[in-house]
């Protein structure tokens, strides 16, 4: 009886396993068969899955330097449209299987600020690659919006995408050496939340134009039948991988053993790359660099680099059809790879333009009224506590409220009268003795005339 079951399981395994030839398009189709998602998003998810599995030393060298294969992708879609489900339910378990649970490539949630990233990468020298997964993309930048003491935070994110974190000192971390990293990012958000939370200048700061954006549209896929909506329980192998995902897992396990040297020996392929760069430059220079659409230039300027990343990934994707994949170490980018990558970039730019137009024409949400409630008091108090002693201008900047406005003064007054903070009666000379570096962090002009207001943390509020 047991032998019969074993034979049945083997037959079932052969029936469901995919003999894949090209990982990205086949994994993309698999994701689309499971979820009603936009095909463009499925393609990017498949490419990102492969990018995470690769060794961080895999890159293509061109005239301008080393081009890594990491991707930052974002899906802008209404709530309930399976924005994060494919990654959470299929991709993340696959990657954990590839890397092992103890070496998960998913980078921890502490990496929501530049300071957190510097601390993490400084103490994890053997784990400077992986993927940041943000179910709500704007939370990745939420800390940056109010913490001005990290004045180049958006620039930091840009450098992280490029693969190098320069030496940097913050209040708590002093990083003395350049760190080589390879960070992928997958995020999703609803249109309204994105447009209300991030200013359109996000694209001028270098970080926003490094993403590949996909804008949801009503899916054209067929409706699922009752049988498709309620299939029998998934059959899994001994390692817990669903049988219909086993071949994808096998391929990722093999490419994880890299790194690979990526080359472009086909002249026609190289000419396609050059022609695409010329075309994008013409499109870029046709936009007024001082007009309202100037930020589009910044986005287009990244298209050629992002196209090369995708072409690199597709070239490795096609290794799935090779019988001796474990012996391959040099991968050649083909015309097919280049054609596919260019099509993806053009489609993403079209979605980007849709997002921009929506961003400009949206009806701004009514700003929330400032209330003197416990949460707001706690927000102010936490800033004072984090500094110990904080200037009025620094506090106002971090809570995003005018420092001399009535609302600000009411909240500060409540904290003082409650005994949670106190105003320090320091003279100008006492403040100058704290040093110019301290004053600059507190946004105090060293040449001040009237002594600035300082607040000192005293006690936490009761729960």
Secondary structure, 3 states (H helix, E strand, C coil): CHHHHHHHHHHHHHHHCCCCCCHHHHHHHHHHHHCCCCHHHHHHHHHHHHHHHCCCCCEEEECCEEEECCCEEEEECCCCCCCCHHHHHHHHHHHHHHHCHHHCCECCCCCCCHHHHHHHHHHCCCCCEEEEEECCCCHHHHCCCCCCCCCCHHHHHHHHHHCEECCEECCCCEECCCEECEEEEEEEECHHHHHHHCCHHHHCCCCHHHCEEEECCCCCCCCCCHHHHCCCCCCECCCCCEHHHHHHHHHHHHHCCCCCEEECCCHHHHHHHHHHHHHHHHHHHCCCCCCCCHHHHHHHCCHHHHHHHHHHHHHHHHHHHCCCHHHCCEEECCHHHHHHHHHHHHHHHHHHHHHHHHHHHCCCCCCCCCCCCHHHHHHHHHHHHHHCEEEHHHHHHHHCCCCCCHHHHHHHHHHHHCCCEEEECCCHHHHHCCCHHHHHHCCCCCCCCCCCCEEEECCCCCC
